[in-house]
Amino acid sequence: MPHPSSTHRIRADRELDTLVIAAALALAAAVSLGLARFSYALLLPPMRADLGWSYLTAGAMNTVNAAGYLAGALLAPGWLRRFGARRALLAGGVASALLLAAHGAVTSDAALYGLRALTGLASAAMFVSGGLLAARLSGRAPRAGVAPGRAPSAGLVLGIYYGGTGVGIVISALLVPPLSALAVHHAWQWAWVALGAAALVATAITGLATRALDPAGTAAVASARFEWRRFACGLASYFMFGLGYIGYMTFVVTLLREQRLSGAAITVFYALLGLAVIASSWIWAGLLQRQRGGGAMRLLNALLAVATVLPVLSAHPVAVFASGLLFGAVFLSVVASTTALVRHNAPAAAWPAGIAAFTIVFAAGQIVGPTLVGWVADGAGGLRGGLAVSAGVLLLGALITWGQKPLD
C-alpha cells in the first residue's frame, strides 16, 4: 500500500503536469487567435491611414481571414485523422508564424488579402487541434459530480487553453503600437514581422511541452458521427456569436481613436482586455463545469452584448475601460463553452467532429461580421452604429440558447 505522503506527491505532480501542459497549449490559442487575428485591430488604424482604406476594405481584410479560417475548419477533421492532433497543431503554428512575418513584406491589397486568407487557414488547423488536445487533457480532470480533490477541474483546463488567447492579445498590445510608430516608411510592417517571430517562439514552446500528449507524434484521431441536429440551438447561437463579437474586435480600437482616446490609453485598454481574457480561465471554470446545456452560452453572450454597447453609449474612459474588461473576461469563454457542451453531451470519439462543427459555424459568422459592420460604419451611423448592430446580434445569440437542453 503506498505511503500517504507518496500518494500526495504523485497527485501534486499530476496536477502540476496537467496545468503546465494546459498552459503550453494555451500558447497555441495565443498564436491562432491572439496574434494571427486580434492583433489586426491594433494594426488597422496605421494601415488604413497609410494605404487609404475605407471601412469596408478594412473589414473585408478580416472577412477573408475568416473565410480562410472556415476552409481550415472544414479540412481539419481530415488532417486530424491523417496526421494526428499534435502534428496538425505544430504545422499550423509554424505556417501562421511565417505568414504573419510575410505581411511585413507587401503593401498591395491583393497580396494582403491572400495572406490574411492563408493565415486564417493555418490558424484554424492550430486552434481546432489545440481544442481537441485540451479536451483530451481535461479528461484527466474530475467530471461534474466527482469529488475533485486537488486536481484541476475540466472546466479550468479548457478555460486555460482558450484564455491563452489573452496572452497573444497582451503581446500584440506590447509590440504593435511602438513598432507602428517608428519614423520609417510603412512602419506597421515591422509589427507584422515581430508578431511572426513571437508566434514561432510560442509554437516551439508548445511543441516541447506537449510531447507527452502524443509521444510518437503520429497518433491518428478516432472519429464518430456528430449529431448536428441535436446541437442546433447551440450551433445557431455560436454563429451569432461569431458574427457579433468580431465587429468589436476588428473596429473597437479604431472607434477609440475616433473618440480621441490617447495612444497610451488605447495600449492600456487592449492590454487590460488581454489580461481579462487570461483571468476568464478562472472566472468561468465552475460555470463550464456545471452547465451541461446552453446556460453558459446564454449568460456569456448576454454579457458580451452589454460590453459591446458600452462604448456606443458613452466615450467616457470609465465606460470604455469597463467595456474592454468585461468583453475580455467573457468572449473566449463562449468558445470554451462550446467545447464543454460537446464534452458533456457527446462520446469522446465524436469530439473532433463536434469541435470542428462549432468551429465551422463560428467561422461562417466571422465571414459576415466584419464586412457588415464596415458597411454600416461607412454610412451615417458610423462605427457606433456598426457596433450597435454587433450588440444586437450577440443578444439574439443569447436568446437562441434557451433551446439548447442537456442531452442524454
TIVO-191208 format. One line per 2 residues: number of its first residue (from 1); their letters; for each residue x, y, z of N, C-alpha, C. Coordinates in steps of 0.001 Angstrom, whole numbers, m for minus. Each point is the difference from the previous one (the first is absolute). Layout:
// residues N
NUM) a) X Y Z X Y Z X Y Z ~ ...
// end
This chain:
// residues 408
1) mp) 850 m1199 0 m850 1199 0 885 1248 0 ~ m223 977 m898 856 1180 m84 m83 824 1276
3) hp) 1109 587 380 37 888 1158 m814 1260 m332 ~ m777 544 981 m839 1180 m287 780 1164 m583
5) ss) 1228 235 518 781 1116 m533 399 m230 m1447 ~ 272 m1268 m348 333 m339 m1384 m1193 224 m912
7) th) m1181 m411 448 m1221 202 m786 m273 1482 m211 ~ 197 776 1083 m210 1453 m90 958 621 m1022
9) ri) 1261 m449 0 995 540 m930 m358 m353 m1440 ~ m465 m1228 m210 m391 m427 m1350 m1156 853 m515
11) ra) m985 249 874 m1146 820 m406 432 1431 m304 ~ 900 537 837 484 1358 m230 764 92 m1317
13) dr) 832 m1004 m279 745 m23 m1266 m956 m85 m1182 ~ m1043 m804 134 m973 m147 m1086 m746 1312 m248
15) el) m364 674 1107 m675 1294 m120 895 1008 m712 ~ 1275 87 425 932 938 m612 217 m330 m1469
17) dt) 146 m1281 m319 214 m422 m1376 m1177 400 m882 ~ m1210 m208 495 m1191 370 m769 m52 1493 m249
19) lv) 285 801 1016 m58 1449 m154 1107 525 m918 ~ 1199 m601 75 1097 422 m875 m339 m281 m1462
21) ia) m543 m1194 m268 m366 m332 m1378 m1133 902 m480 ~ m979 267 877 m1095 902 m373 532 1384 m335
23) aa) 960 489 787 590 1315 m271 761 6 m1327 ~ 692 m1117 m311 708 m90 m1277 m979 m19 m1164
25) la) m1100 m725 167 m1033 3 m1038 m607 1391 m154 ~ m75 749 1122 m558 1344 m62 789 899 m943
27) la) 1297 m271 m148 794 787 m947 m436 m249 m1441 ~ m568 m1185 m274 m546 m251 m1334 m1195 911 m266
29) aa) m849 173 1017 m1119 938 m150 515 1431 m119 ~ 1092 308 719 594 1332 m97 431 308 m1427
31) vs) 563 m1004 m685 443 196 m1384 m1187 39 m950 ~ m870 m1010 83 m1044 m173 m1017 m1046 1105 28
33) lg) m289 568 1174 m972 1093 74 657 1310 438 ~ 743 m27 1112 546 1235 531 931 721 m960
35) la) 945 m739 m614 968 616 m912 m492 2 m1447 ~ m574 m1108 m445 m366 m128 m1415 m1253 788 m364
37) rf) m879 273 990 m1234 714 m337 m140 1308 751 ~ 43 m36 1326 m391 1177 766 1050 1101 3
39) sy) 1221 m305 m381 999 1058 m152 m401 984 m1098 ~ m846 m455 m919 m408 834 m1130 m719 1267 462
41) al) m715 m69 1138 m703 1186 484 978 1136 292 ~ 1185 m332 510 1010 1013 283 711 465 m1266
43) ll) 123 m884 m961 679 338 m1253 m906 743 m976 ~ m1307 m135 174 m938 595 m942 140 1520 m119
45) pp) 48 773 1094 93 1460 m176 1218 452 m803 ~ 1241 m462 320 1123 469 m831 m44 m533 m1422
47) mr) m473 m1223 m201 m95 m533 m1361 m1056 752 m802 ~ m1123 296 640 m1076 723 m693 459 1391 m407
49) ad) 722 673 907 492 1340 m320 1058 m49 m1096 ~ 866 m999 25 1103 m95 m955 m477 m453 m1378
51) lg) m953 m932 m24 m421 m604 m1262 m1300 572 m550 ~ m630 924 741 m1193 675 m498 m1230 m882 m69
53) ws) m184 m882 954 m1141 m918 m10 m1283 678 478 ~ m1131 m460 m549 m1313 292 578 m250 m994 1136
55) yl) m1061 236 788 m355 m965 1036 m403 m1342 m624 ~ m623 58 m1183 m404 m1234 m666 1222 m842 m348
57) ta) 1031 624 m541 1232 m729 m326 662 m536 1266 ~ 35 823 1039 603 m426 1260 m733 m1214 567
59) ga) m1326 16 m55 m775 m1142 474 176 m1216 m889 ~ 124 236 m1311 154 m1118 m932 1291 m765 251
61) mn) 1038 677 506 1244 m698 333 m241 m1074 1065 ~ m831 326 978 m334 m1006 1005 m999 m1010 m527
63) tv) m811 398 m975 m936 m942 m598 749 m1110 m749 ~ 1017 356 m773 735 m1038 m722 812 m854 975
65) na) 443 596 1111 662 m785 1033 m968 m1038 571 ~ m1244 421 229 m1012 m926 509 m366 m1053 m1041
67) ag) 21 373 m1296 m270 m980 m1052 1077 m1079 m21 ~ 1260 416 149 1078 m976 106 m159 m872 1226
69) yl) m435 604 1102 m231 m739 1240 m1101 m1046 m201 ~ m1058 383 m735 m1075 m945 m291 524 m1165 m827
71) ag) 806 292 m1008 580 m1085 m807 852 m921 863 ~ 782 573 904 809 m806 894 m839 m861 924
73) al) m1113 553 491 m887 m779 870 m634 m1161 m750 ~ m342 221 m1268 m590 m1077 m807 1012 m1102 m285
75) la) 1259 386 m194 1043 m978 m305 587 m659 1241 ~ m189 626 1167 644 m469 1222 m297 m1456 355
77) pg) m1260 m472 m86 m235 m1407 366 845 m973 m812 ~ 179 263 m1292 836 m864 m822 1454 57 410
79) wl) 497 1199 302 1384 132 466 201 m725 1331 ~ m990 111 886 110 m657 1307 62 m1513 m152
81) rr) m833 m540 m894 4 m1453 m214 1318 m466 m611 ~ 547 797 m908 1185 m436 m735 1295 227 779
83) fg) 119 1145 657 1284 375 596 9 m19 1529 ~ m1161 m2 628 m55 121 1451 m79 1452 426
85) ar) m551 222 1205 m287 1362 445 1271 814 228 ~ 1015 m610 612 1190 778 340 764 435 m1244
87) ra) 141 m890 m975 697 376 m1238 m753 1110 m731 ~ m1330 m118 m51 m790 1042 m667 152 1332 717
89) ll) 55 m39 1332 163 1220 791 1334 671 m309 ~ 1075 m763 21 1325 582 m207 176 497 m1431
91) ag) m524 m745 m966 82 454 m1388 m753 1310 m189 ~ m1195 89 612 m771 1236 m83 715 1163 668
93) gv) 698 m271 1111 721 1059 697 1175 539 m796 ~ 786 m890 m583 1148 435 m805 m474 775 m1225
95) as) m1038 m523 m659 m532 698 m1180 m542 1378 377 ~ m709 89 1128 m529 1298 445 1125 995 239
97) al) 1071 m461 637 1130 887 291 622 548 m1283 ~ 238 m876 m974 612 431 m1259 m915 949 m772
99) ll) m1294 m285 26 m945 846 m725 m134 1373 652 ~ 11 50 1331 m45 1292 683 1212 848 m377
101) aa) 1172 m601 23 1203 744 m382 m73 481 m1444 ~ m632 m808 m874 m108 368 m1413 m867 1238 m207
103) hg) m926 288 934 m801 1224 m95 903 1236 m30 ~ 1177 m133 610 908 1130 47 799 227 m1266
105) av) m230 m815 m1016 774 128 m1241 m839 512 m1168 ~ m1294 285 229 m886 398 m1105 m796 1242 398
107) ts) m525 685 m1013 m868 1160 238 m1252 m17 m862 ~ m60 m838 m1016 m1164 m5 m881 m1179 m678 681
109) da) m1207 486 m303 m1206 m591 584 m129 m1470 m371 ~ 304 m331 m1259 m167 m1380 m461 893 m951 798
111) al) 1258 401 198 923 m856 760 m443 m131 1456 ~ m476 1091 586 m447 m48 1385 m1260 m847 146
113) yg) m905 96 m972 m1184 m886 19 432 m1465 4 ~ 951 m324 m884 454 m1389 m81 649 m474 1290
115) lr) 829 843 598 669 m379 1243 m984 m126 1155 ~ m994 884 55 m1000 m104 1063 m794 m1293 m135
117) al) m315 m394 m1241 m745 m1244 m213 833 m1213 410 ~ 1253 m54 m423 862 m1138 337 283 m67 1497
119) tg) 128 1153 641 195 17 1447 m1220 m573 713 ~ m1179 318 m504 m1217 m580 573 m20 m1509 m127
121) la) 410 m510 m1150 52 m1450 m230 938 m673 999 ~ 1203 549 144 987 m600 901 m429 101 1456
123) sa) m562 1145 382 m376 182 1402 m1178 m889 382 ~ m879 m312 m954 m1101 m917 301 517 m1392 297
125) am) 968 m463 m795 596 m1312 264 596 m45 1404 ~ 656 1090 388 620 55 1327 m1050 44 1102
127) fv) m1033 806 m200 m984 203 1061 m862 m1238 227 ~ m456 m630 m1083 m822 m1211 141 815 m1120 633
129) sg) 1241 m162 m441 866 m1037 563 267 250 1481 ~ 276 1259 331 237 341 1399 m1222 m226 852
131) gl) m1184 324 m530 m1235 m231 742 m223 m1477 279 ~ 311 m859 m985 m150 m1437 202 991 m501 1054
133) la) 1243 448 m76 998 m415 997 m380 488 1394 ~ m566 1214 86 m447 508 1301 m1162 m827 532
135) ar) m919 m403 m884 m1122 m849 429 510 m1338 512 ~ 999 m567 m686 590 m1255 477 693 199 1342
137) ls) 751 1094 112 708 270 1246 m979 191 1144 ~ m1137 634 m275 m991 208 1050 m601 m1314 481
139) gr) 169 m1079 m804 m460 m1314 433 767 m514 1210 ~ 1188 577 260 739 m351 1209 m646 603 1240
141) ap) m779 1087 m228 m598 714 1116 m1326 m652 371 ~ m526 276 1212 m1246 m620 430 m1185 504 m798
143) ra) m975 m875 m245 m1235 361 m683 m966 627 991 ~ m1064 612 m519 m1012 586 871 m576 m1087 900
145) gv) m172 306 1270 m548 m967 926 1034 m884 640 ~ 1276 122 m375 1070 m800 576 829 899 889
147) ap) 326 m471 1194 776 818 924 1334 354 m631 ~ 330 1288 m149 1193 405 m740 1302 m196 748
149) gr) m21 m8 1337 1253 m101 730 902 1168 m362 ~ 1255 m289 m302 956 1050 m332 91 249 m1505
151) ap) m536 m904 m782 184 91 m1446 m734 1203 m571 ~ 568 647 m1032 m707 1097 m651 m1245 m532 m705
153) sa) m1085 774 30 m1240 m454 m624 122 15 m1511 ~ m885 m775 m655 m17 m12 m1464 m315 1384 m538
155) gl) m913 728 680 m336 1349 m439 1193 933 57 ~ 846 m147 1032 1182 847 110 1008 m316 m1100
157) vl) 195 m1282 m303 944 m388 m1058 m428 602 m1338 ~ m1291 m116 m319 m499 586 m1243 125 1517 31
159) gi) m301 604 1165 94 1447 117 1420 501 m190 ~ 973 m732 524 1402 396 m168 382 m19 m1472
161) yy) m426 m1046 m723 334 m77 m1426 m568 1205 m756 ~ m1303 213 113 m616 1083 m766 426 1365 531
163) gg) 253 102 1306 480 1255 564 1376 378 m483 ~ 741 m961 m551 1309 304 m557 m45 1047 m1096
165) tg) m1156 157 m626 m152 1054 m998 363 1353 589 ~ m293 186 1298 335 1257 655 1488 271 20
167) vg) 805 m1050 89 1456 172 m50 400 618 m1340 ~ m601 m508 m1079 287 565 m1322 m458 1442 m121
169) iv) m1135 332 618 m495 1374 m39 954 932 746 ~ 471 m446 1165 937 823 778 1306 190 m773
171) is) 526 m1085 m601 1223 119 m805 m205 990 m1142 ~ m1158 m73 m649 m308 940 m1091 m11 1435 512
173) al) m603 212 1182 m79 1355 562 1384 552 330 ~ 922 m885 358 1364 438 333 861 212 m1242
175) lv) m247 m770 m1061 849 65 m1189 m486 999 m1045 ~ m1294 m19 m293 m493 702 m1184 89 1519 112
177) pp) m522 638 1058 25 1479 15 1396 603 m111 ~ 1001 m448 773 1325 643 m150 646 m249 m1353
179) ls) m170 m1179 m568 603 m286 m1302 m720 748 m1118 ~ m1324 129 126 m764 724 m1020 303 1490 21
181) al) 529 487 1128 293 1434 136 1420 358 m409 ~ 781 m970 m467 1362 294 m433 2 1016 m1146
183) av) 1001 854 m9 86 1044 m1024 618 m556 m1275 ~ m634 m1027 m557 454 m600 m1263 m1219 m222 m893
185) hh) 250 m153 m1286 m1072 m221 m963 m647 m1355 252 ~ m1329 m43 m18 m744 m1231 275 454 m645 1317
187) aw) 26 778 1058 492 m507 1295 m798 m1199 497 ~ m1285 m84 m368 m847 m1105 458 532 m1355 m468
189) qw) 799 m21 m1068 534 m1272 m486 914 m658 1033 ~ 749 810 754 879 m563 1022 m802 m679 1107
191) aw) m1190 496 259 m857 m635 1010 m411 m1398 m443 ~ m314 m160 m1285 m357 m1329 m509 1170 m975 141
193) va) 1199 467 m314 1182 m869 120 201 m427 1453 ~ m158 940 923 154 m324 1417 m1062 m989 463
195) lg) m1217 144 m486 m1061 m945 352 332 m1400 m503 ~ 562 m85 m1214 401 m1298 m534 1073 m655 849
197) aa) 967 795 449 1073 m538 848 m561 m488 1330 ~ m906 772 586 m616 m401 1265 m801 m1291 m172
199) al) m705 m135 m1120 m781 m1215 m259 900 m1221 m130 ~ 1167 168 m621 921 m1124 m168 547 m460 1354
201) va) 352 949 860 496 m352 1343 m1085 m712 795 ~ m1214 518 m38 m1104 m616 743 m273 m1412 m483
203) ta) 35 m216 m1315 m241 m1334 m550 1087 m978 436 ~ 1247 460 47 1094 m867 450 m208 m432 1443
205) it) m433 926 858 m258 m342 1405 m1139 m1003 102 ~ m1054 206 m769 m1124 m940 7 459 m1390 m421
207) gl) 812 m65 m1049 485 m1297 m471 825 m730 1041 ~ 869 724 695 863 m637 1006 m799 m510 1191
209) at) m1023 744 407 m730 m327 1227 m1130 m999 m205 ~ m361 m289 m1246 m1158 m871 m238 387 m1369 m559
211) ra) 1286 m355 56 407 m1289 m553 m677 m1160 700 ~ m309 147 1281 m635 m1084 745 m1421 m278 m470
213) ld) m631 964 m671 m1358 m225 m491 m22 m946 m1184 ~ 1111 m69 m718 82 m839 m1195 1473 m321 m233
215) pa) 583 m901 814 1448 m227 m48 533 m338 m1375 ~ m745 m778 m762 492 m393 m1324 m228 1074 m1043
217) gt) m923 923 305 m292 1073 m939 m809 m433 m1196 ~ m546 m1213 32 m709 m496 m1183 m1383 m531 322
219) aa) m447 148 1236 m1276 m605 384 m1151 590 m800 ~ m723 m844 m693 m1170 438 m748 m1162 205 961
221) va) m982 760 m422 m1134 335 843 m1179 m895 m353 ~ m474 m750 987 m1202 m801 m206 m1178 940 m203
223) sa) m909 m366 m868 m1111 900 m299 m1314 m749 m10 ~ m1046 726 347 m1355 m527 m53 m899 1113 m499
225) rf) m1187 m366 m414 m945 964 m566 m469 974 1086 ~ m42 1287 m337 m501 1021 907 m1406 375 m444
227) ew) m944 m35 927 m1407 246 m323 m283 1499 55 ~ 140 641 m1131 m190 1450 m90 m1378 422 487
229) rr) m1040 m754 m370 m1369 435 312 m247 114 1494 ~ 628 m849 797 m218 29 1445 691 1199 651
231) fa) 925 609 m721 704 1182 493 m391 1250 m800 ~ m1158 m29 m646 m375 1054 m950 m45 1382 651
233) cg) m590 106 1189 m108 1317 643 1371 503 439 ~ 843 m891 508 1351 397 372 792 464 m1210
235) la) m136 m706 m1113 713 376 m1224 m506 1338 m541 ~ m1330 200 19 m560 1264 m488 450 1169 870
237) sy) 18 m203 1313 461 1046 903 1467 321 m243 ~ 791 m1023 m265 1435 204 m213 255 727 m1319
239) fm) m853 m221 m993 89 768 m1242 m219 1476 290 ~ m1012 305 823 m269 1393 353 1163 605 789
241) fg) 604 m805 866 1171 476 735 1133 348 m958 ~ 292 m884 m956 1053 264 m970 m267 1257 m805
243) lg) m1278 213 m356 m374 1173 m778 128 1276 834 ~ m385 m84 1293 m63 1200 825 1306 419 636
245) yi) 749 m955 559 1190 397 756 1098 563 m894 ~ 115 m505 m1236 1125 365 m852 m67 1472 m412
247) gy) m1210 568 m50 m114 1422 m300 677 841 1067 ~ m191 m373 1263 647 713 1107 1499 m162 m90
249) mt) 484 m1231 m152 1439 m247 10 704 591 m1226 ~ m740 235 m1073 596 605 m1194 82 1515 109
251) fv) m1051 625 528 m127 1446 m128 53 792 1305 ~ 55 m668 1159 m90 782 1240 1182 957 157
253) vt) 1205 m411 m375 1154 899 125 m166 1201 m924 ~ m496 m234 m1211 m236 1106 m931 m1046 957 557
255) ll) m1056 m532 627 m1018 853 618 607 848 1113 ~ 848 m589 814 613 741 1099 909 1104 m529
257) re) 676 m247 m1114 809 1057 m617 m890 1136 m500 ~ m1142 m354 m575 m933 1022 m458 m539 818 1167
259) qr) m134 m647 1157 m485 693 1197 1134 727 731 ~ 1182 41 m652 1163 775 461 590 m515 1311
261) ls) m93 m1295 211 723 m596 1114 1481 m40 m365 ~ 879 298 941 1424 74 m303 563 m1370 m367
263) ga) 1131 14 m694 639 m1255 m386 374 m849 1194 ~ 517 647 1058 379 m741 1201 m1228 m643 651
265) ai) m1106 744 36 m1226 m537 601 m527 m1186 m805 ~ 106 58 m1320 m468 m1108 m837 866 m1236 227
267) tv) 1323 196 139 878 m1136 288 m372 m646 1328 ~ m244 820 1021 m415 m525 1307 m1338 m711 m123
269) fy) m948 588 m745 m1311 m619 m215 141 m1400 m582 ~ 821 m135 m1050 111 m1294 m672 754 m1007 867
271) al) 1009 474 737 714 m898 898 m902 m492 1124 ~ m829 891 545 m940 m415 1050 m1028 m989 m537
273) lg) m433 213 m1242 m921 m958 m619 650 m1385 m55 ~ 1273 m37 m407 710 m1276 m67 166 m639 1362
275) la) 330 800 1022 142 m540 1357 m1333 m535 509 ~ m1088 657 m360 m1320 m493 394 m308 m1340 m662
277) vi) 455 m188 m1242 m169 m1296 m670 721 m1094 791 ~ 1224 287 440 753 m977 781 m736 m318 1301
279) as) m503 1031 665 m714 m199 1268 m1284 m794 m185 ~ m589 72 m1201 m1267 m698 m232 120 m1504 206
281) sw) 1213 m551 m115 202 m1428 227 m519 m410 1377 ~ 253 847 984 m420 m295 1368 m1403 521 310
283) iw) m371 1112 m609 m1304 604 298 m1145 m940 m350 ~ 93 m663 m1165 m1130 m774 m514 215 m1508 66
285) ag) 1080 m469 637 276 m1440 41 m1150 m777 623 ~ m539 489 1103 m1096 m694 660 m1252 m46 m855
287) ll) m296 1110 m684 m1176 41 m876 126 m1024 m1118 ~ 1167 m90 m636 210 m963 m1084 m98 m1430 513
289) qr) 378 m201 1251 m55 m1338 578 m1439 m414 310 ~ m819 959 455 m1359 m322 458 m1011 m64 m1135
291) qr) 75 948 m943 m1041 132 m1007 174 m1026 m1114 ~ m971 m870 m137 69 m1030 m1038 m772 396 m1254
293) gg) m867 993 115 m771 466 m1152 508 1343 m495 ~ m944 885 m391 378 1283 m581 98 1137 992
295) ga) m81 m285 1305 m10 1061 1000 1243 865 m11 ~ 1169 m618 m141 1244 772 m12 52 919 m1216
297) mr) m341 m512 m1163 12 818 m1216 m978 1165 123 ~ m1160 m257 612 m1019 1046 127 513 1164 859
299) ll) 520 m312 1177 498 1046 893 1156 765 m632 ~ 937 m722 m593 1203 640 m535 m319 880 m1206
301) na) m887 m443 m877 m382 829 m1151 m725 1265 445 ~ m843 m113 1031 m704 1181 502 979 1018 577
303) ll) 991 m477 746 1019 906 546 812 656 m1116 ~ 286 m756 m1054 739 573 m1140 m794 1115 m673
305) av) m1309 m181 m106 m836 1047 m598 109 1287 813 ~ 5 m128 1321 159 1181 866 1361 650 m225
307) at) 1064 m818 m28 1345 533 m196 136 713 m1337 ~ m632 m538 m1031 119 577 m1345 m725 1329 m119
309) vl) m1110 149 701 m787 1220 m154 526 1144 875 ~ 826 m290 998 474 1056 910 736 1132 m723
311) pv) 997 m282 m883 681 1117 m675 m888 695 m1034 ~ m1106 m631 m368 m970 644 m892 m773 1063 764
313) ls) m334 m312 1258 m807 903 807 804 1138 603 ~ 1301 m248 252 802 1034 673 1468 m123 m391
315) ah) 630 1166 m200 1441 33 m273 793 285 1263 ~ m672 33 1144 695 255 1263 993 m1130 271
317) pv) 1217 312 461 996 m1051 236 m480 m1121 913 ~ m837 308 980 m510 m1049 890 m816 m1016 m793
319) av) m870 500 m882 m809 m899 m821 873 m797 m959 ~ 1009 661 m569 883 m667 m960 777 m1136 662
321) fa) 613 276 1138 798 m1030 659 m878 m1096 595 ~ m1185 352 477 m937 m1023 479 m393 m925 m1143
323) sg) m195 568 m1189 m331 m799 m1174 1108 m996 m318 ~ 1259 491 m29 1119 m884 m329 189 m1105 1014
325) ll) m98 343 1284 171 m1012 1043 m1103 m1053 m59 ~ m1257 444 m160 m1107 m957 m54 84 m856 m1251
327) fg) 290 622 m1143 100 m766 m1242 1110 m1042 103 ~ 1164 425 486 1121 m932 116 m288 m1133 962
329) av) m720 292 1079 m283 m1018 1011 m1027 m1017 m458 ~ m627 247 m1160 m1123 m849 m414 222 m694 m1340
331) fl) 526 704 m1028 m232 m484 m1358 668 m1332 m316 ~ 1210 m277 508 602 m1298 m292 m634 m1113 817
333) sv) m686 356 1084 m717 m1015 765 m1230 m502 m764 ~ m538 811 m923 m1056 m509 m878 558 m1131 m862
335) va) 1213 186 m508 646 m1048 m790 210 m1246 860 ~ 508 190 1223 209 m1135 899 m1309 m703 322
337) st) m1093 764 78 m1286 m612 348 m478 m985 m1068 ~ 391 224 m1270 m419 m940 m1039 752 m1323 125
339) ta) 1297 60 326 745 m1241 229 m550 m730 1214 ~ m344 755 1054 m609 m617 1179 m1334 m644 m358
341) lv) m786 654 m845 m1290 m551 m425 190 m1325 m735 ~ 1004 m51 m883 291 m1238 m728 480 m1086 966
343) rh) 893 359 915 514 m978 971 m1110 m577 859 ~ m927 856 427 m1075 m441 885 m1023 m896 m702
345) na) m184 201 m1305 m1164 m590 m664 312 m910 m1181 ~ 1272 m265 m284 357 m871 m1123 1078 m978 450
347) pa) 48 m1189 m601 1072 m943 335 1347 531 m456 ~ 1068 m476 640 1337 525 m289 367 m142 m1471
349) aa) m452 m1081 m644 343 m208 m1415 m636 1053 m898 ~ m1049 680 494 m664 1038 m792 532 1389 305
351) wp) 931 122 932 523 1329 335 667 694 m1175 ~ 869 m668 m783 610 719 m1138 m1033 586 m951
353) ag) m1007 m800 m361 m1031 491 m919 m835 1088 655 ~ m258 m128 1309 m793 1003 693 710 1335 99
355) ia) 1273 m34 385 775 1242 92 129 644 m1373 ~ 218 m822 m1031 94 535 m1367 m1321 616 m438
357) af) m1134 m625 378 m1312 528 m379 m224 1390 585 ~ 313 157 1274 m155 1318 611 980 1006 m594
359) ti) 1202 m441 m335 965 901 m616 m469 462 m1368 ~ m667 m877 m724 m500 342 m1332 m1050 1109 79
361) vf) m991 m147 897 m1041 1031 75 571 1303 571 ~ 959 m112 900 706 1164 537 680 758 m1134
363) aa) 718 m737 m852 707 630 m1114 m973 618 m993 ~ m1135 m665 m227 m995 548 m929 m524 1340 504
365) gq) m243 106 1303 m440 1271 556 1051 1076 m145 ~ 1258 m370 186 1091 968 m110 187 512 m1424
367) iv) m407 m800 m985 95 455 m1388 m928 1188 m229 ~ m1196 m88 557 m1006 1042 m221 275 1228 866
369) gp) 419 m224 1267 62 1062 984 818 1227 m374 ~ 1290 m131 m352 805 1203 m259 m501 839 m1175
371) tl) m415 m666 m1074 m494 746 m1155 m1316 692 318 ~ m871 m690 774 m1281 606 393 242 1263 824
373) vg) 862 m106 1006 270 1153 852 690 1106 m804 ~ 935 m364 m877 657 996 m842 m967 713 m918
375) wv) m949 m752 m559 m1017 604 m879 m869 982 775 ~ m431 m381 1204 m797 902 832 824 1223 391
377) ad) 1281 m223 340 859 1097 448 264 1017 m1097 ~ 3 m430 m1273 194 929 m1113 m1227 868 m235
379) ga) m1119 m359 627 m1229 777 m126 m123 1059 1070 ~ m1223 504 156 m236 1109 929 231 m397 1455
381) gg) m194 m1278 310 139 m438 1392 1418 m43 508 ~ 984 m74 m910 1391 m72 409 305 m1280 767
383) lr) 1173 m24 615 411 m1191 736 m912 m293 1188 ~ m544 1025 622 m915 m228 1116 m1232 m782 m464
385) gg) m495 328 m1177 m1127 m746 m547 367 m1439 m295 ~ 1218 m218 m526 445 m1358 m291 106 m842 1254
387) la) 550 568 1080 125 m761 1244 m1362 m219 657 ~ m931 919 m201 m1357 m208 511 m636 m1211 m667
389) vs) 239 m168 m1293 m492 m1188 m703 628 m1264 586 ~ 1296 47 274 684 m1150 605 m618 m362 1343
391) ag) m308 999 824 m605 m257 1310 m1359 m675 m157 ~ m793 457 m979 m1307 m619 m232 120 m1449 m432
393) vl) 968 m299 m837 209 m1378 m454 402 m895 1178 ~ 866 493 879 415 m781 1165 m1174 m271 930
395) ll) m878 980 167 m1181 m205 843 m918 m1049 m606 ~ m147 13 m1323 m797 m1028 m665 615 m1376 225
397) ga) 1321 m89 m66 675 m1265 273 m281 m514 1396 ~ m75 918 983 m319 m401 1370 m1404 m580 79
399) li) m948 602 m701 m1393 m472 48 m138 m1380 m627 ~ 737 m277 m1066 m114 m1271 m704 383 m1171 901
401) tw) 932 216 929 492 m1117 818 m1036 m554 957 ~ m1136 669 177 m1055 m570 846 m433 m1372 m541
403) gq) 186 m227 m1295 m427 m1276 m574 1011 m1117 116 ~ 1231 287 484 1031 m1030 88 m39 m654 1385
405) kp) m610 m1183 70 m141 m727 1258 1086 m1058 134 ~ 302 m417 1248 951 m1125 168 m521 m1255 m692
407) ld) 908 m770 m578 m373 m1203 m732 342 m1233 809 ~ m725 m1064 m238 303 m1272 680 1223 m617 m655
// end
